[in-house]
Amino acid sequence: MIVVMIVSTMPVTLSAAMLCGEGLIAQSTNMPAATTIRFTDVTAQSGISCTPTSGATPSSQILEVKGGGLALIDFDGDADLDLFVPNGATLADPEHGPGARLYRNDGAMRFTDVTAASGIDHRRWSFGATVGDVDADGHDDIFIACFGPDVLLRNRGDGTFEDITTRAGLGDPRWATSAAFADLDADGDLDLYTCNYVEFDPAKPLPPARFKGIEVIGGPKGYRGGVDALFENRGNGTFVDRSVDGGITSVAPGFGLNLAILDFNGDGRPDIFVGNDSQANNLFRNASTPGALQFVDDGLRSGIAVNGEGSEQATMGVAVADIDGNGRPDVFTTNFSSDTNTLHLNLDGRSFDDRTNQFGLGAPSRQLVGWAAGFFDFDHDADEDLLVVNGHVYPQATKSTMDSEYAQRPLLMERRGARFAPLTEAGHWKLDPHVDRSAVFADFDRDGDVDIIIAGLNEPLRVIRNDHDASDDWIIVAPRDDRPGVGNRHAIGAEIRVTCGGVVQRRWMVGGGPFQSNLAPEVHFGLGESIDESDASAAAASVDVEVLFPDGTRVSRTAVARGTRIEIKHP
């Protein structure tokens, strides 16, 4: 049985017809200079008033420069996405910061701080956070990657959380930066991967280093690298460390900062891409057999470990999209200044090729230090645009000393046919310079477009509303697996295809996130301009949706209404 739930439908706008994605190729030679991407900063009226702590300003040690992540979670089950802020601390007292925050989404881009009522009292210096139903009870839980023992907060289902770290067999004491849940062994529950950075003692920092002749904070080179961790879910919400027998420790310790988990080679098993700081990246190919987790690092052989020049980079942000339309997930990473961000095209599932410059993604990023990144169709023209948030790690950075400023503008790039073009502003959002680190992307106000919340380094959170105004040029798909005993409720690893007007678009449910954060448990598609349903050609713009679940099950839905949010369940 196929179960498809229509959650909400927007009215269809009648206007001049253009079939879904019809102009995708033609735009490469005849694209107007003006953009239809429009945002407004609505922080002041959002109810979110929070300045996450990450040491002091200016930063003096490497522990202070990474900032903190954000997490999206529907903790109260009301079908909109709430915001969790893990927050950090200071060198003077790494164990007792100002505390994590939980904001309830009240709709219309307004939020309420419900931390006290939630029972969350987490004050350890925290970095990344991720969300998943670890005990398959129907409620999403929160994992926090920390400097010091990591933390798992169980969602009781009544709006409150409890710390079950010890009971769950977690609490790794190393410095973890990012983490992700995914069903790595195909048994229905959520396993866990954590990126560990360096072995660091605040009382014994490295002496200053030199960058472009300037004395700067030491590290990460010079510190002993962290060893990432792989934890298998036993099926009851408790975990066992499989890092050694799973093959994760077979590679040299690295400076792990971010990750993306999905099936890169099309064999039906989720693989793990790990972005490392100032080192080669890893691509752990899933070689598991029934009852045994096993991964093999295929990073160097596949070409994704380094850029096209063979150079190791300082990978921070990770974004996944099908940039060339060949049906395979490509990987975009953000990097340090005096280098470029990198786009690796997935050629055949086994080999990747650096095509950064081909798509215009190199030169605009050279003077920037990139962090969180995401591909989303902000203007609903049936291709995905790109946002990268930026900010230097060295407070001394200036254009004259390092060819790069400390505070940097977000890099918003519109997809224009075969290339991406940087924008200097987007509606009322002027893309002012900040020292940014993390971002999350979601339709917070449920009007069909993708909004943004950005976290800077010791800066107030910023809430950015997407002002796209058409009502029927989008579709949002939420895959769900609500079978009893299944913890992978959001179908991490699933592929979603939308076909409209002869154009096929693909998205993936990815474990991991833009940087130290997670992705929304749904995927957004722009469909092109509104259509006049009285026109006979409107039939060609019918929207068909197919979900390929991680276990290989396919569920299809034809003639889905435009401007619709749908939930497709595993049969």
N, C-alpha and C positions, 0 to 999 in steps of 0.2 A: 504494500500500500504506500502511495506517495502522499505525504502530508505537506501542504503548503498553506501557510497562514498569512492572509493579508492584514497587516497591522494598521496601516493608514493610507489614504489615497488623497492626493491634492487635486483640485479641479484642473481641467485641461485648458490652457490658454490658446486661443485661436489667433493665428498670425500667418505670415507668409511661410509656405512649406519649405523645409529643407530636411531631407531624410537623415536619420541618425548617422553621424559621422561622414556624411557624403563629401564634405569639403576637406577631409583629412589629408589627402595627397595634394590636392590643388593648392592648399595653403602654402606649400613650400615655395611657390614662385609668385604668389599674388596675395600676400598677407598684409593687411593694413598695419601701419606703425602703432596706432592706438590700441590699447588693451581694454578688454571688458572685465578684467579682474579688479574687484573693488572690495576693500576691507575697511572696517572702522574699529578703532581701539575703544572698547566699551568697559574697560576695567573699572572706571569710577562708579558706574551704576551696576556692576556685576555682583557686588557683595563679597568678592574675593579681595581681601586685604591682607596680604601675606608677603613677607620678605624672608625667604629661606636663608638660613645661616650656613656659610661654608668658611669657617675660620674668620680671619679679619681682612680688612681692606687697608692697604695693599697686601696681597698674598706674600708670605715669606717662606713657606715650605710647600712641597709638592702636594701634601694632603689637602691644602686649601684651594687648589686651582681647578678641580674637576667639577665643582658645583654639585647640585643634586638633581635627581630625576623627578618625574611625575608619573602617576598611574591612573588609568581610567578603569572604573568599576561601577557596575550597577548594584551597589551594595543593598539597596532597599527593594529591588525587584519591581520598580515602577516603569521600566522600559526606557529610561534615559540614563545618560552616563554621568556619574558623579566623579569627583576629583580627589585623589589622595596625594598628599605632599609628605614624603618621608622626612625631610628636613635634616640639617646637619648639626654641628656643634663647633667648638673652638679648640685650639691647641691647649688652652689652659685646663679644659675639662672635656675631653672627647666623649665621655660617657653621659654627660648631662647637658644637652642642648635645650633649646626652647621647645622642642617636641614636635611630633608629626601632627598634621592637620587633615581633617576629612571635611570636604565641602559637598553638601547635598545639592543636586541640580533641581531647581524649582521651576525650570522652564523659562523661555524668553530671555536666555543668557543671564539669568539671575541664580545665585548660589547662596546657601546658608551654611555657616560653620557649625557642624554638629559633632565636633571632636569630643567634647565633654560627654555628650549623651551616648556616644559610641563606645565609651570605655577604653578607647585607645590612649595609652600613656607611654608612648615610645619616644625616648630622648637620646638614644645612641647616635653617634655620627653616621649618617646614612647617605647612600649614593643612589643606586638603582632600586626600582620596585617593579614587580610584575604580579599578575593576577591570574588565578585559576582555581577550579574546584578540586582541591586535593583529596577530599574524602568522599566525593561523589554524592553529596547530600543535597545538591541543587542550589548551593549558594557559593559565590566566588569568594575565595580567600586571598590574602595579601602576603607576598613574600618580600622582605626588605633586605637588600644587599648592604652590608655595613662595614665600617672600619671597626673590627671586633666582631664578636659572634653575630651571625645573621639571625633574622627573626621571621617567624611564621605566625601570622594572625589569622585565626579561624573565625569566619563569619557565622555567628549563631543563627542568623536568619531573622532576628528580631530587631535589627539595627545596631547590634552590639557585636564586639569582637573580643576574643580571648587569645592570649599568647600560648601557643601549643608547641613552641620550638623544641623543647626538650622531649616532649612526648612523641613528636614526629621524627626524632632522630636527626634533627638539623642543628644549626648553631655553629657552623664552621667559623673559627676565630680569625681567619685571614682577612685581608682587605679585599672585599668583593666590590665590584663596580656595577656590573649589569647581570641580569639573570633572566631566564625564560623557562616557561613550562611548555611541554609538548609530550605527546605519546610516542616515545622513541622506540618502544618494543612492541607496539601494536597490540597491547592487552587492554586498551580502553581507559586506562588511568593516566594521570599526568606525571611524567618524570620531570626532573629539574636539572638545568645546567647553569652554573655560575662562572662568571669571568672574574679571576683574581688578578690583582694588579702587581704590586711589589711588596716585599717585606720591608716594613717601615716602622721605625721607632721615633716618635716625636722628640724624644730626648736626645736622639743621635742622628740628626739629619746630615746629609752629605754637605760638604762645603760648596759654596757657590760655583757654578760653571760659567762658561762664556759663550755667548751667542752673538755673532756679528760684532765681536769685539767688546760687547757689553757684559758686565757681570750680572748673572741671572740665577734663579732658583735651580739647584741641582736636581738631576733626575729626568726621566726614569733610568737612563743608562747610568750605571754605577751602583744601582740597587740590585739585589737578587730578585729575579722575576717571580711572579706568582704562578702557582700551578692551578689550573682550572679544575673544577669539580663536577662530576656527573653523579646524580643521585637517582636511583631507581625507586619508584613508588611500589610498595609491596601490595598495593590494592586496597589498603585500609587507611590511607592517609599517613602512613609512616614510611620512612625512606631509609635506604641503605646505600652507602658510598660505593659506586662502581667505577671510580676514576681509574684505578689501576687495571682491573681485568677488562674494563671497557675500552682501553687503548688511549685514553686521554693523556695519561702520564708518559706515553711513549715518545712524545715530542718534548723538546727543551722547554723549560719554564719560560713563559712569555709575559708581556705587559698587557693583559687582556682588558679591553674597555667596552666592547659591544659585541652583539651577536645577532644572527638571524637563523631561525630553524624552519626549514621547509624542504620539500623534495626537489633538489636541483637537477638530478639526472633522470628523473622520470621512471624510476624503478619501483615506485610505490612506497618508499621508505624515507622518512625525514632525515636530512643531513644537517650538519651544524657548521655554519660559517662564523668564524671568530675574528674580529678585528683587533689587531694588536697595535700598541703605541710604539713607534720607532723600531718595529720588527716585521718580519714576514707574517702575513695572515695565515690562518689555518682554514681548511675546508675538510671537516671530518665526515667522510663518506660512511653511510650507515651500512655496515656489513653484518648486522645482527642476524641471528638465527633464533627460532622459537626457544624461549627460555633463557636467552643469553644476549646481553647488550654488547656490541662490539663495533668500534669505529676505527677507521684508518685515515690518516691525514693525507689528503690528496691535493693540498694547496699548491705546492710547487709544480707538480706534474700537470695540474689543470690550468696553470697560468694565473690564478686568482691571488696568489700569495704576494705578488709584487706588481708594480706597474709595467707599462710597455717597455720601459727602459731597463727593466730588471732591478729597479731600486725598491728597497723596503720603504714603507711610508708610516706616518703616524696616524693610524686610522682611529677616528672617533665615531662619527655618525654612520649609519647604514640604512639604505633605502632599497627596496626591491620593486621592480616593475618590468613589464615586457616592452622595452624601449623600441626594439626593431620589429616587433610584431611577428616573431617566429614561433610564438607560443611557449617560450621558455623564460624562466625568471632571470633577469639580469640584475647585477649588483652594483650599486653606487655607494662610494665611500667618501667621507669628508676627511681632510688632512690639514697639515700645518702650513703656515705661510712660507713663502719662497718655494712652494711646491704647488701642485694643483689637486683638486678633488679628482676622483677617478671613477670612470664608468667601465665596468667589465661586462661585455656582452657574452651571454651564454650561447655558444655556437651550436652545440649538439648535445648538451647535457653532461659532457665530460671535459670540454675545453672552453676556456674563457679568453677573450681578447680585449685589450685596452683600446677602446674607441672614444676616449674622452674628447679629444679635439674634433673628431668627426661630427660630434653633436653640439659643439660650441660650449662645452662645459669646463674647459681648462682655463683659458686666459682670465675670465672674470673672477676666478677663485684664487689666483696666485698670491694676492696680497692679504688674503683672509686666513684666519684659523677657524675651520669649520667644525661644527658640532652636530646637533640634531638635524636630520634631513628627512624629507618626505615627498614622494610623488603623489599628487592628487589633482583631479580635474577641477580646479578652482572656478573656471569659467564655463564648464559644461559643454565644451566644444568637441567632446569625444576623443580627447587626448589628455595625457596627464602632464601637469606643470610641476615645478619643483620649488620647494622652499628649503633653504639652509640658514640656520641661525649661527652667528659668528661672534668671536671675541677672543682677544689674545690671552695667553697665560702669563705673560711677563708685564707687570705694571709699568716697566720702563719703556715699553714699545711706543715708538713714534715713527712717522713716515721717514724722518731723516736718519734715525738711528737703526731701524730694523726694516724699513720699507713697508711698515705695517703699523696701523694705529692700535691702541689698546682697546678702545670701544669701536665696534665695527657694525656696519649696517647689515641687516638680514639680506641674503641674496635670494631674491624672488625671480624665477626664470619661467617665462611663458613658452610652452611648446608651440613652435611655429613651423609646421611641416616637418622637415627633416632635422631641424636644429632647435636649440633653446636660446631665447633672447632675454637678457637681464632687464628688469624693470627698475626705474628709479622711484616710483611711487605706485600705489594701488588704491585709487579712490581717496578716501580720507586718511588712509594709513600712509604716512610719509617715510616709513622704513628708516627711522632715526637710529643712530649708532647706540649700541648697548654692548655690555660684556655678557653675551648670552651663552647658554649651555644646552638646555633641554627644551623640548616642545612636544606637545601631544596634539593630535588632529582628530576631530570628530564633529558630527552634526549635533552640537550641544543644544540648539534651540529647535531641532526637528523640523526645519523648514526645507530640507533637501540639499543643502550645500555644506561644505566642510569648513568649520571654524577652527581656531588655533588658540592654545594657551602656551605661553612661553615663560621659561624660568631662566633668569640671568644669575650671575655670580654676585651674591649679596645685593640683589636688586629685587624690587617688588615684582610679583607675577603680573603678566600682562594678558588680558583677555581680548582676542581679536575676532570680531564678527565678520563673516563673509556676507556681503551685501548683494550677492547674485539675486536677481529679482524674477526670473522666470519660474513657473510653477510646474511644468510638465516635462522638463528636459533633463531628467535625472531618474535614477533608480538606486535604491539601497538594498543590499541583500545580506541577510544574517543567517548563515548556516547554523543549525542546531542539531545536537545529538543528545536527546533526552532519554535514551534507553536506560533502564535501571542498571545501576552499577557502573555507568560510564562517567568518568570525570572529565573527559575531553569534550565538554558540552558545547564549546564554541568551535569545534572541528578545526583546531590548529593543524595546519598542513593541508587543508582542503584547497582545491582550485575552483574558482568561480568564473564562468564564461557567460557573457551577455552578448547576444547577436541582435543587431538592429540595422536595417538598411544595408545588409550585406557585409557589415563591418563586425568583426569579432573582437571583443575586448576581454582581457583576462586580468584577474586579481588573485592573490593568494592570502590565506589566513596564516600569517607569519608569527612564529614564536620569537619574541624579542621586540625591539622598537627603535625609534629614531635615535635616541641616545639615553641610556640609563632609564628608560621608560618602556611602556607597552603600547600596542596598537589597539584601536577600537575593535570590538568583537563583531564587526560588520564591515562590508566593503561598499564603496560608493562609485557609481558610474555616471559620467555625463553622457548625454545622448545626442547632443546637437540641438539646433534651434527647434522651437515649438512648431507643431504642425496643425494644420486645419483638418479636423477629422471629416469634414464634408468633402475633402478632396479624395478622389479615388486612389491617388498615390499613397495615401496614408496607410493603406494595407501593407505596403512594402516597409513601413517603419515599425511594424510589429516587433515587440521586444520579447525575445526568448531567453530563458535563463537555464543554465545547467550547472549543477554543483557536483564535483567529483570529490566525495568524502575520502578521508585518509585510508579507509579500508577497501577502497576501490568501488564502492557503491555509487552509482550515478542517479541523480534525481533531476528531472527536467520539468520545466513549466513553460508553456507557450502562451503567446498573446497576453503577456503581463502588461498591465496599464502603466503608461508613463507617469512620472511623478508619484511613484509608489514605493513604500518601504515594505519589503516582504521577508518573511521568515520561512526558510525551507528546512524541513526536519528530515533527519535520517529515518528511513522507513522501519 
